[in-house]
Amino acid sequence: QALSRGLVPVVWSLGMARQSWGDPWVLRRDGQRPSLATAGLLSASAGCDSGFGQATAQHLDAMGFRVFASVLDPQGPGAQELRRSCSPSLTLLQMDLTKPEDIQHVLRHIQAHTNSTGLWGLVNNAGFNDTIADAELSPLGKFRTCMEVNFFGSLELTKGLLPLLRSAGGRIVTVSSPAGDLPFPCLAAYGTSKAALSLLMDTFRSELQPWGVKVSLILPGYYKTGTTCNPAFWNLQKQRLVASLPQELLQAYGEDYVEEINRQFIQFMKVAAEDLSAVVNSITDGLLAANPAVRYYPGQGLGLMYFIHRYLPYFVQDLFLKGFFINPKLPRALRREHNDAKAA
């Protein structure tokens, strides 16, 4: 429901069809690795209402690509911004990744505008989340919605375009999340969907290697996109969560427990990065570099985070994530037991 209303409009994909322009690889004079020449490339991008999707569509349009941009609301402010900032060659398409009929419409449109050389690249970026809470407090419906958008939507779109990608020996670039690798507190619904997405793309990377299709994952740090930094949005979600909790859970955890988690998350996102260029550049490199990386980590603090994740004990990892992200207070029932024990 939140997705269809555009509350978190950062679900997008990007495809590029390679024309018959001879050898597409050029060696850059700045000494960096070879990249794909952009002349003659056609791109199709979905979910560009805001965030990484919109920024990437604008970037590729400025590079000279013909961009087919899909948005949740063709009349919304995100679509209007694309019309204002991009060239007349950019085409807007409507798509909601929770609706198979929308996905099929976009697939047919891309297929109709792709020649016999196939599709050069697809970028998946599914980033829906509207729940910050312990797994026990998160309704099952929230898990299902995250999986539907972040995993199944990207799966259906990717599978639908694989024949064109295999024909071109092209690229798949998918924006996942460190929350799919590390157990961030209070992000179970979002993190599990991203874990599934990352594993799926790693599997595609292995299986599609004989076809010459290269697959990359983007694992960004924390950025201000969509509603992630809108306190009013998260306060509303917190109120809805509290109202939906069974009385037993509400008594065990306490409303103040949920309030504190929400407060810490809003405080955390206040320092999120506003400049999306590192993510856009990573996506572009995954699409255009002669030898793209398997994983990209744009954003600050990820090096230390993954070092702790890979080399230090689990209890250190848990302490670090609580100190870095959210450190919940004791639930009400445990506070009561603790106080009773002290009184005794």
C-alpha beads as a LAMMPS data file, in Angstrom:
LAMMPS data file: protein, C-alpha beads

344 atoms
343 bonds

1 atom types
1 bond types

-500.0 500.0 xlo xhi
-500.0 500.0 ylo yhi
-500.0 500.0 zlo zhi

Masses

1 110.0

Atoms # bond

1 1 1 0.000 0.000 0.000
2 1 1 2.790 2.389 0.868
3 1 1 4.523 1.568 -2.402
4 1 1 1.457 2.173 -4.552
5 1 1 1.055 5.574 -2.926
6 1 1 4.665 6.460 -3.623
7 1 1 5.730 6.717 0.035
8 1 1 9.020 4.946 -0.648
9 1 1 9.461 5.415 -4.404
10 1 1 12.968 4.047 -4.798
11 1 1 12.192 0.765 -6.555
12 1 1 13.697 0.925 -10.015
13 1 1 15.521 -0.915 -12.762
14 1 1 17.606 0.135 -15.668
15 1 1 18.204 -1.559 -18.983
16 1 1 20.475 -0.619 -21.876
17 1 1 20.442 -2.057 -25.378
18 1 1 23.726 -2.149 -27.291
19 1 1 23.611 -1.025 -30.932
20 1 1 25.898 -2.337 -33.704
21 1 1 28.632 0.285 -33.385
22 1 1 31.694 -1.957 -33.609
23 1 1 34.098 -2.349 -30.682
24 1 1 32.447 -0.584 -27.720
25 1 1 35.421 -0.631 -25.333
26 1 1 37.600 2.446 -24.938
27 1 1 40.728 2.941 -22.780
28 1 1 40.375 6.036 -20.621
29 1 1 43.242 8.519 -20.680
30 1 1 43.136 9.057 -16.913
31 1 1 44.639 5.619 -16.366
32 1 1 41.475 4.051 -15.009
33 1 1 40.235 0.739 -16.325
34 1 1 38.624 0.510 -19.778
35 1 1 34.970 1.407 -20.035
36 1 1 32.191 1.010 -22.540
37 1 1 31.796 3.775 -25.102
38 1 1 28.373 5.315 -24.608
39 1 1 27.629 6.098 -28.246
40 1 1 24.619 4.170 -29.492
41 1 1 23.414 2.882 -26.125
42 1 1 19.714 2.755 -25.300
43 1 1 18.669 2.711 -21.639
44 1 1 15.401 1.940 -19.861
45 1 1 15.030 2.848 -16.207
46 1 1 12.171 2.068 -13.807
47 1 1 11.269 3.511 -10.408
48 1 1 12.906 6.880 -10.970
49 1 1 10.575 8.965 -8.801
50 1 1 13.446 9.820 -6.427
51 1 1 16.724 8.668 -4.911
52 1 1 19.254 6.510 -6.717
53 1 1 16.870 5.766 -9.604
54 1 1 16.160 9.374 -10.446
55 1 1 19.804 10.413 -10.053
56 1 1 21.004 7.574 -12.282
57 1 1 18.407 8.282 -14.973
58 1 1 19.484 11.931 -15.030
59 1 1 23.157 10.938 -15.151
60 1 1 22.710 8.525 -18.050
61 1 1 20.545 10.991 -19.940
62 1 1 23.299 13.597 -19.570
63 1 1 25.813 11.050 -20.910
64 1 1 23.772 10.757 -24.093
65 1 1 21.768 7.605 -23.467
66 1 1 18.171 7.386 -24.566
67 1 1 16.439 6.646 -21.261
68 1 1 13.104 4.943 -20.708
69 1 1 12.330 5.854 -17.093
70 1 1 9.632 4.058 -15.121
71 1 1 7.949 5.847 -12.219
72 1 1 5.187 4.983 -9.779
73 1 1 3.286 8.182 -10.526
74 1 1 3.740 9.694 -14.016
75 1 1 2.161 12.936 -12.764
76 1 1 4.060 13.071 -9.464
77 1 1 6.862 15.475 -8.519
78 1 1 9.567 12.924 -9.363
79 1 1 8.282 12.461 -12.899
80 1 1 7.901 16.209 -13.313
81 1 1 11.516 16.703 -12.207
82 1 1 12.713 14.215 -14.817
83 1 1 10.743 15.990 -17.525
84 1 1 12.251 19.295 -16.432
85 1 1 15.875 18.202 -16.031
86 1 1 16.322 15.627 -18.791
87 1 1 16.409 15.783 -22.565
88 1 1 13.310 15.277 -24.744
89 1 1 14.560 11.782 -25.604
90 1 1 13.718 10.537 -22.090
91 1 1 10.474 8.531 -22.018
92 1 1 8.456 7.955 -18.837
93 1 1 6.723 4.635 -18.135
94 1 1 4.500 3.716 -15.180
95 1 1 5.435 0.642 -13.106
96 1 1 4.758 -0.736 -9.635
97 1 1 6.921 -3.791 -8.888
98 1 1 4.126 -5.300 -6.794
99 1 1 1.909 -5.526 -9.897
100 1 1 2.870 -8.227 -12.433
101 1 1 0.807 -6.516 -15.127
102 1 1 2.933 -3.368 -14.770
103 1 1 6.131 -5.404 -15.051
104 1 1 4.853 -7.189 -18.155
105 1 1 3.945 -3.861 -19.747
106 1 1 7.475 -2.535 -19.175
107 1 1 9.014 -5.766 -20.472
108 1 1 6.974 -5.532 -23.676
109 1 1 7.980 -1.901 -24.117
110 1 1 11.691 -2.679 -23.700
111 1 1 11.459 -5.660 -26.043
112 1 1 9.730 -3.523 -28.674
113 1 1 12.498 -0.917 -28.543
114 1 1 15.451 -3.334 -28.518
115 1 1 17.070 -4.476 -31.738
116 1 1 18.597 -7.854 -32.576
117 1 1 21.800 -7.192 -30.600
118 1 1 19.885 -7.637 -27.339
119 1 1 19.864 -5.683 -24.083
120 1 1 23.181 -4.473 -22.736
121 1 1 22.331 -3.827 -19.097
122 1 1 19.757 -4.095 -16.338
123 1 1 19.957 -2.328 -12.984
124 1 1 17.657 -3.449 -10.172
125 1 1 17.214 -1.241 -7.133
126 1 1 14.442 -2.251 -4.760
127 1 1 14.515 -0.362 -1.498
128 1 1 11.113 -0.567 0.147
129 1 1 10.889 -0.498 3.937
130 1 1 8.406 1.115 6.310
131 1 1 9.054 -0.836 9.532
132 1 1 11.742 -0.207 12.150
133 1 1 11.088 -2.739 14.917
134 1 1 12.177 -6.034 16.434
135 1 1 11.316 -9.064 14.311
136 1 1 8.782 -10.175 16.928
137 1 1 7.036 -6.816 16.747
138 1 1 7.055 -6.608 12.934
139 1 1 3.797 -7.871 11.364
140 1 1 4.155 -10.790 8.955
141 1 1 2.586 -8.624 6.289
142 1 1 5.598 -6.304 6.438
143 1 1 7.937 -9.227 5.752
144 1 1 5.784 -10.264 2.795
145 1 1 5.669 -6.741 1.358
146 1 1 9.444 -6.346 1.585
147 1 1 9.944 -9.703 -0.128
148 1 1 7.376 -8.848 -2.805
149 1 1 9.062 -5.582 -3.710
150 1 1 12.727 -6.065 -2.881
151 1 1 13.022 -9.680 -4.046
152 1 1 10.179 -11.011 -6.192
153 1 1 9.736 -7.819 -8.225
154 1 1 13.426 -7.754 -9.133
155 1 1 13.378 -11.503 -9.809
156 1 1 10.457 -11.239 -12.240
157 1 1 11.948 -8.269 -14.069
158 1 1 15.380 -9.891 -14.337
159 1 1 14.030 -13.224 -15.580
160 1 1 11.893 -11.419 -18.149
161 1 1 14.913 -9.606 -19.588
162 1 1 17.445 -12.443 -19.418
163 1 1 16.955 -13.574 -23.048
164 1 1 17.888 -10.075 -24.237
165 1 1 20.773 -9.838 -21.761
166 1 1 22.156 -13.216 -22.804
167 1 1 21.930 -12.210 -26.451
168 1 1 24.080 -9.142 -25.793
169 1 1 26.407 -10.710 -23.219
170 1 1 25.392 -7.735 -21.112
171 1 1 25.269 -6.620 -17.483
172 1 1 23.060 -6.934 -14.418
173 1 1 23.702 -4.410 -11.642
174 1 1 21.613 -4.739 -8.478
175 1 1 21.455 -2.327 -5.558
176 1 1 21.141 -4.421 -2.403
177 1 1 22.107 -3.397 1.146
178 1 1 24.607 -4.157 3.914
179 1 1 21.468 -5.013 5.924
180 1 1 21.316 -8.167 3.807
181 1 1 24.772 -9.199 5.038
182 1 1 24.738 -8.004 8.653
183 1 1 22.063 -8.392 11.368
184 1 1 21.121 -4.740 11.852
185 1 1 18.828 -4.368 14.885
186 1 1 15.173 -3.650 14.030
187 1 1 15.614 -4.205 10.261
188 1 1 14.611 -7.869 10.033
189 1 1 11.890 -7.479 7.380
190 1 1 14.054 -5.318 5.136
191 1 1 17.306 -7.181 5.788
192 1 1 15.962 -10.656 5.054
193 1 1 14.559 -9.495 1.707
194 1 1 17.904 -7.952 0.801
195 1 1 19.753 -11.109 1.868
196 1 1 17.563 -13.106 -0.511
197 1 1 18.196 -10.580 -3.286
198 1 1 21.980 -10.644 -2.817
199 1 1 22.108 -14.438 -2.849
200 1 1 19.923 -14.541 -5.963
201 1 1 22.245 -12.181 -7.806
202 1 1 25.333 -14.116 -6.708
203 1 1 23.660 -17.214 -8.138
204 1 1 22.889 -15.405 -11.399
205 1 1 26.535 -14.280 -11.531
206 1 1 27.718 -17.881 -11.431
207 1 1 25.070 -19.304 -13.751
208 1 1 25.282 -16.575 -16.405
209 1 1 29.075 -16.550 -16.642
210 1 1 29.122 -18.953 -19.630
211 1 1 26.855 -16.518 -21.497
212 1 1 29.244 -13.622 -20.921
213 1 1 26.750 -11.779 -18.702
214 1 1 28.460 -10.001 -15.787
215 1 1 26.595 -9.407 -12.527
216 1 1 27.492 -6.809 -9.877
217 1 1 26.043 -5.895 -6.485
218 1 1 25.938 -2.357 -5.076
219 1 1 25.916 -2.203 -1.254
220 1 1 25.537 1.482 -0.323
221 1 1 25.997 3.136 3.034
222 1 1 23.210 5.261 4.487
223 1 1 21.856 7.974 2.186
224 1 1 18.942 10.383 2.218
225 1 1 16.521 8.969 -0.347
226 1 1 12.741 8.971 -0.565
227 1 1 11.103 9.066 2.860
228 1 1 14.078 7.676 4.791
229 1 1 14.719 11.048 6.424
230 1 1 11.120 12.170 6.907
231 1 1 10.347 12.121 10.673
232 1 1 6.614 12.588 10.042
233 1 1 6.538 9.421 7.937
234 1 1 8.318 7.322 10.569
235 1 1 6.232 8.728 13.408
236 1 1 3.107 7.699 11.495
237 1 1 4.503 4.189 10.903
238 1 1 5.344 3.924 14.612
239 1 1 1.791 4.865 15.584
240 1 1 0.366 2.283 13.194
241 1 1 2.696 -0.379 14.549
242 1 1 1.738 0.296 18.171
243 1 1 -1.964 0.220 17.261
244 1 1 -1.536 -3.152 15.525
245 1 1 0.356 -4.934 18.328
246 1 1 -1.423 -7.608 20.374
247 1 1 -1.903 -6.530 23.979
248 1 1 0.448 -9.255 25.210
249 1 1 3.334 -7.957 23.091
250 1 1 2.604 -4.351 23.971
251 1 1 2.735 -5.191 27.672
252 1 1 5.939 -7.221 27.286
253 1 1 7.856 -4.579 25.315
254 1 1 6.089 -1.337 26.212
255 1 1 5.091 1.550 23.979
256 1 1 8.106 3.506 25.228
257 1 1 10.344 0.756 23.796
258 1 1 8.904 1.318 20.307
259 1 1 9.103 5.092 20.794
260 1 1 12.810 4.899 21.663
261 1 1 13.628 2.774 18.614
262 1 1 11.835 5.248 16.368
263 1 1 13.654 8.186 17.989
264 1 1 17.068 6.569 17.547
265 1 1 16.394 5.754 13.886
266 1 1 15.282 9.307 13.084
267 1 1 18.397 10.614 14.834
268 1 1 20.594 8.182 12.890
269 1 1 19.194 9.272 9.519
270 1 1 19.861 12.948 10.257
271 1 1 23.528 12.352 9.432
272 1 1 22.844 10.306 6.282
273 1 1 24.691 11.465 3.169
274 1 1 22.839 13.690 0.716
275 1 1 25.296 13.390 -2.181
276 1 1 24.288 10.303 -4.176
277 1 1 27.138 10.552 -6.691
278 1 1 29.190 7.711 -5.174
279 1 1 26.291 5.300 -5.676
280 1 1 25.516 6.613 -9.168
281 1 1 29.183 6.281 -10.148
282 1 1 29.285 2.701 -8.837
283 1 1 26.188 1.798 -10.846
284 1 1 27.673 3.413 -13.943
285 1 1 30.952 1.546 -13.482
286 1 1 29.079 -1.732 -13.122
287 1 1 27.379 -1.044 -16.437
288 1 1 30.254 0.407 -18.437
289 1 1 33.591 -0.879 -17.064
290 1 1 35.312 -3.548 -19.118
291 1 1 35.885 -5.519 -15.907
292 1 1 33.258 -4.441 -13.368
293 1 1 33.644 -5.360 -9.713
294 1 1 31.531 -8.152 -8.256
295 1 1 30.630 -5.884 -5.308
296 1 1 30.734 -2.123 -4.823
297 1 1 30.622 -0.443 -1.392
298 1 1 29.838 3.271 -1.878
299 1 1 29.507 5.201 1.363
300 1 1 31.402 5.924 4.570
301 1 1 32.065 3.451 7.361
302 1 1 31.478 0.285 5.360
303 1 1 35.109 -0.839 5.433
304 1 1 35.209 -1.030 9.233
305 1 1 31.740 -2.564 9.351
306 1 1 32.639 -5.415 7.002
307 1 1 36.022 -5.962 8.660
308 1 1 34.254 -6.537 11.992
309 1 1 31.665 -8.723 10.265
310 1 1 34.245 -10.969 8.617
311 1 1 37.036 -11.238 11.159
312 1 1 35.767 -10.574 14.696
313 1 1 33.517 -12.640 17.000
314 1 1 29.750 -12.358 16.719
315 1 1 29.369 -10.590 20.051
316 1 1 31.689 -7.816 18.808
317 1 1 29.618 -7.526 15.647
318 1 1 26.404 -7.233 17.675
319 1 1 27.886 -4.575 19.959
320 1 1 29.184 -2.589 16.997
321 1 1 25.863 -2.595 15.132
322 1 1 23.965 -1.536 18.248
323 1 1 26.398 1.299 18.851
324 1 1 26.429 2.315 15.191
325 1 1 22.722 1.992 14.362
326 1 1 20.090 1.327 17.044
327 1 1 20.652 0.215 20.635
328 1 1 17.205 -0.631 22.033
329 1 1 16.468 -0.187 25.717
330 1 1 15.340 -3.192 27.739
331 1 1 11.733 -4.226 27.061
332 1 1 9.284 -3.299 29.805
333 1 1 8.945 -6.848 31.179
334 1 1 12.725 -7.247 31.486
335 1 1 13.072 -3.845 33.129
336 1 1 10.469 -4.889 35.683
337 1 1 12.318 -8.153 36.400
338 1 1 15.593 -6.278 36.670
339 1 1 14.137 -3.778 39.123
340 1 1 12.530 -6.547 41.185
341 1 1 15.868 -8.358 41.391
342 1 1 17.624 -5.195 42.549
343 1 1 14.945 -4.555 45.173
344 1 1 15.318 -8.086 46.500

Bonds

1 1 1 2
2 1 2 3
3 1 3 4
4 1 4 5
5 1 5 6
6 1 6 7
7 1 7 8
8 1 8 9
9 1 9 10
10 1 10 11
11 1 11 12
12 1 12 13
13 1 13 14
14 1 14 15
15 1 15 16
16 1 16 17
17 1 17 18
18 1 18 19
19 1 19 20
20 1 20 21
21 1 21 22
22 1 22 23
23 1 23 24
24 1 24 25
25 1 25 26
26 1 26 27
27 1 27 28
28 1 28 29
29 1 29 30
30 1 30 31
31 1 31 32
32 1 32 33
33 1 33 34
34 1 34 35
35 1 35 36
36 1 36 37
37 1 37 38
38 1 38 39
39 1 39 40
40 1 40 41
41 1 41 42
42 1 42 43
43 1 43 44
44 1 44 45
45 1 45 46
46 1 46 47
47 1 47 48
48 1 48 49
49 1 49 50
50 1 50 51
51 1 51 52
52 1 52 53
53 1 53 54
54 1 54 55
55 1 55 56
56 1 56 57
57 1 57 58
58 1 58 59
59 1 59 60
60 1 60 61
61 1 61 62
62 1 62 63
63 1 63 64
64 1 64 65
65 1 65 66
66 1 66 67
67 1 67 68
68 1 68 69
69 1 69 70
70 1 70 71
71 1 71 72
72 1 72 73
73 1 73 74
74 1 74 75
75 1 75 76
76 1 76 77
77 1 77 78
78 1 78 79
79 1 79 80
80 1 80 81
81 1 81 82
82 1 82 83
83 1 83 84
84 1 84 85
85 1 85 86
86 1 86 87
87 1 87 88
88 1 88 89
89 1 89 90
90 1 90 91
91 1 91 92
92 1 92 93
93 1 93 94
94 1 94 95
95 1 95 96
96 1 96 97
97 1 97 98
98 1 98 99
99 1 99 100
100 1 100 101
101 1 101 102
102 1 102 103
103 1 103 104
104 1 104 105
105 1 105 106
106 1 106 107
107 1 107 108
108 1 108 109
109 1 109 110
110 1 110 111
111 1 111 112
112 1 112 113
113 1 113 114
114 1 114 115
115 1 115 116
116 1 116 117
117 1 117 118
118 1 118 119
119 1 119 120
120 1 120 121
121 1 121 122
122 1 122 123
123 1 123 124
124 1 124 125
125 1 125 126
126 1 126 127
127 1 127 128
128 1 128 129
129 1 129 130
130 1 130 131
131 1 131 132
132 1 132 133
133 1 133 134
134 1 134 135
135 1 135 136
136 1 136 137
137 1 137 138
138 1 138 139
139 1 139 140
140 1 140 141
141 1 141 142
142 1 142 143
143 1 143 144
144 1 144 145
145 1 145 146
146 1 146 147
147 1 147 148
148 1 148 149
149 1 149 150
150 1 150 151
151 1 151 152
152 1 152 153
153 1 153 154
154 1 154 155
155 1 155 156
156 1 156 157
157 1 157 158
158 1 158 159
159 1 159 160
160 1 160 161
161 1 161 162
162 1 162 163
163 1 163 164
164 1 164 165
165 1 165 166
166 1 166 167
167 1 167 168
168 1 168 169
169 1 169 170
170 1 170 171
171 1 171 172
172 1 172 173
173 1 173 174
174 1 174 175
175 1 175 176
176 1 176 177
177 1 177 178
178 1 178 179
179 1 179 180
180 1 180 181
181 1 181 182
182 1 182 183
183 1 183 184
184 1 184 185
185 1 185 186
186 1 186 187
187 1 187 188
188 1 188 189
189 1 189 190
190 1 190 191
191 1 191 192
192 1 192 193
193 1 193 194
194 1 194 195
195 1 195 196
196 1 196 197
197 1 197 198
198 1 198 199
199 1 199 200
200 1 200 201
201 1 201 202
202 1 202 203
203 1 203 204
204 1 204 205
205 1 205 206
206 1 206 207
207 1 207 208
208 1 208 209
209 1 209 210
210 1 210 211
211 1 211 212
212 1 212 213
213 1 213 214
214 1 214 215
215 1 215 216
216 1 216 217
217 1 217 218
218 1 218 219
219 1 219 220
220 1 220 221
221 1 221 222
222 1 222 223
223 1 223 224
224 1 224 225
225 1 225 226
226 1 226 227
227 1 227 228
228 1 228 229
229 1 229 230
230 1 230 231
231 1 231 232
232 1 232 233
233 1 233 234
234 1 234 235
235 1 235 236
236 1 236 237
237 1 237 238
238 1 238 239
239 1 239 240
240 1 240 241
241 1 241 242
242 1 242 243
243 1 243 244
244 1 244 245
245 1 245 246
246 1 246 247
247 1 247 248
248 1 248 249
249 1 249 250
250 1 250 251
251 1 251 252
252 1 252 253
253 1 253 254
254 1 254 255
255 1 255 256
256 1 256 257
257 1 257 258
258 1 258 259
259 1 259 260
260 1 260 261
261 1 261 262
262 1 262 263
263 1 263 264
264 1 264 265
265 1 265 266
266 1 266 267
267 1 267 268
268 1 268 269
269 1 269 270
270 1 270 271
271 1 271 272
272 1 272 273
273 1 273 274
274 1 274 275
275 1 275 276
276 1 276 277
277 1 277 278
278 1 278 279
279 1 279 280
280 1 280 281
281 1 281 282
282 1 282 283
283 1 283 284
284 1 284 285
285 1 285 286
286 1 286 287
287 1 287 288
288 1 288 289
289 1 289 290
290 1 290 291
291 1 291 292
292 1 292 293
293 1 293 294
294 1 294 295
295 1 295 296
296 1 296 297
297 1 297 298
298 1 298 299
299 1 299 300
300 1 300 301
301 1 301 302
302 1 302 303
303 1 303 304
304 1 304 305
305 1 305 306
306 1 306 307
307 1 307 308
308 1 308 309
309 1 309 310
310 1 310 311
311 1 311 312
312 1 312 313
313 1 313 314
314 1 314 315
315 1 315 316
316 1 316 317
317 1 317 318
318 1 318 319
319 1 319 320
320 1 320 321
321 1 321 322
322 1 322 323
323 1 323 324
324 1 324 325
325 1 325 326
326 1 326 327
327 1 327 328
328 1 328 329
329 1 329 330
330 1 330 331
331 1 331 332
332 1 332 333
333 1 333 334
334 1 334 335
335 1 335 336
336 1 336 337
337 1 337 338
338 1 338 339
339 1 339 340
340 1 340 341
341 1 341 342
342 1 342 343
343 1 343 344
